[in-house]
Amino acid sequence: MSGDKQLRLAKRMRLAARVIGLGAAGFLLFMLIGAALTEGISQDIVEAIQGISLGVLGLVALAGCVVSWWRERLASILLVSTAAGLGIHIGVCAGHNHFLAWLMVGLPYLVAGVLLFNSWRLSRKTP
């Protein structure tokens, strides 16, 4: 593949990853606001720990989306680790349909992370 085509493909991958990542991060943060309101009413320590872990994962995802404007490799690592963290959180805390829940919440971060990593790799290989 020629250098111009690789750069255009890398640019499109970066844009797609940023849109997917920011959309997923917005959805997760919107969901976290609702969870924080319901957990504020409840005084259960287990729910508070689950809410805090989800909040940390949401902040890591948002940091990955923000960092994607400057460092694609670091952002891809953050987004893939967010997808893995959400998989672990869903496996431990969710009741039923773990895989379906992860598909809705974690898969967009995995896709965005892989796109950013491939974009970084293609932009490094240009002559």
C-alpha positions in Angstrom: 0.0 0.0 0.0 1.4 3.4 -0.9 2.3 6.0 1.8 -0.6 8.3 1.0 -3.2 5.6 1.2 -1.8 4.4 4.5 -2.0 7.9 5.9 -5.5 8.4 4.7 -6.5 5.0 6.2 -4.8 5.8 9.5 -6.6 9.2 9.6 -10.0 7.5 9.0 -9.3 4.9 11.6 -8.4 7.6 14.2 -11.5 9.5 13.4 -13.8 6.4 13.7 -12.1 5.3 16.9 -12.5 8.8 18.4 -16.2 8.9 17.5 -16.9 5.4 18.8 -14.9 6.0 22.0 -16.5 9.3 22.8 -19.9 7.9 22.1 -19.3 5.0 24.4 -17.7 7.2 27.1 -20.7 9.5 26.9 -23.1 6.6 27.3 -21.1 5.2 30.2 -20.9 8.5 32.0 -24.6 9.1 31.5 -25.3 5.7 32.9 -22.9 6.4 35.8 -24.9 9.6 36.7 -28.0 7.5 37.1 -26.2 4.8 39.1 -24.7 7.4 41.4 -28.1 8.9 42.1 -29.6 5.5 42.9 -26.6 4.5 45.0 -26.8 7.8 46.9 -30.2 6.8 48.1 -29.1 3.3 49.0 -26.6 2.8 51.9 -25.3 -0.7 50.8 -21.5 -0.9 50.9 -21.3 -3.5 48.1 -23.3 -1.2 45.7 -21.0 1.7 46.7 -17.9 -0.4 45.8 -19.5 -1.4 42.5 -20.3 2.2 41.7 -16.8 3.3 42.5 -15.2 0.7 40.3 -17.6 1.6 37.5 -16.7 5.3 38.0 -13.0 4.5 37.8 -13.5 2.6 34.6 -15.5 5.5 33.2 -12.7 7.9 34.0 -10.1 5.6 32.4 -12.3 5.4 29.3 -12.7 9.2 29.2 -9.0 9.6 29.7 -8.4 7.2 26.8 -10.7 9.2 24.5 -9.0 12.5 25.5 -5.5 11.1 25.1 -6.4 9.8 21.7 -5.9 13.3 20.3 -2.1 13.2 21.1 -1.0 9.6 21.8 -2.7 6.9 19.9 -0.8 3.9 21.4 -1.4 5.0 25.0 -5.1 5.7 24.2 -5.5 2.3 22.6 -4.0 0.6 25.8 -6.4 2.6 28.0 -9.4 1.7 25.9 -8.6 -2.0 25.6 -7.9 -2.1 29.4 -11.3 -0.4 29.9 -13.0 -3.1 27.8 -11.2 -5.8 29.8 -12.1 -4.1 33.1 -15.7 -3.8 32.1 -15.7 -7.5 31.2 -14.4 -8.4 34.7 -16.8 -6.0 36.4 -19.8 -7.4 34.5 -18.6 -11.0 35.2 -18.5 -10.3 38.9 -21.4 -7.9 39.4 -24.0 -8.6 36.7 -26.7 -11.1 37.2 -27.5 -12.7 33.8 -26.4 -12.3 30.2 -22.9 -11.3 30.9 -21.8 -11.5 27.3 -24.7 -9.5 26.1 -24.0 -6.8 28.7 -20.4 -6.7 27.7 -21.3 -6.4 24.1 -23.3 -3.3 24.8 -20.9 -1.7 27.2 -17.4 -3.1 26.6 -17.2 -3.9 22.9 -17.2 -0.3 21.7 -14.0 0.4 23.8 -12.4 -2.7 22.4 -13.2 -1.7 18.8 -12.0 1.9 19.4 -8.8 0.6 21.0 -8.0 -1.8 18.2 -8.7 1.0 15.6 -6.4 3.4 17.4 -3.7 0.8 17.7 -3.9 -0.1 13.9 -3.9 3.6 13.1 -0.8 4.2 15.2 0.9 1.2 13.5 0.0 2.3 10.0 1.2 5.9 10.6 4.5 4.6 11.9 5.1 2.4 8.8 4.8 5.2 6.3 8.0 5.9 4.4 
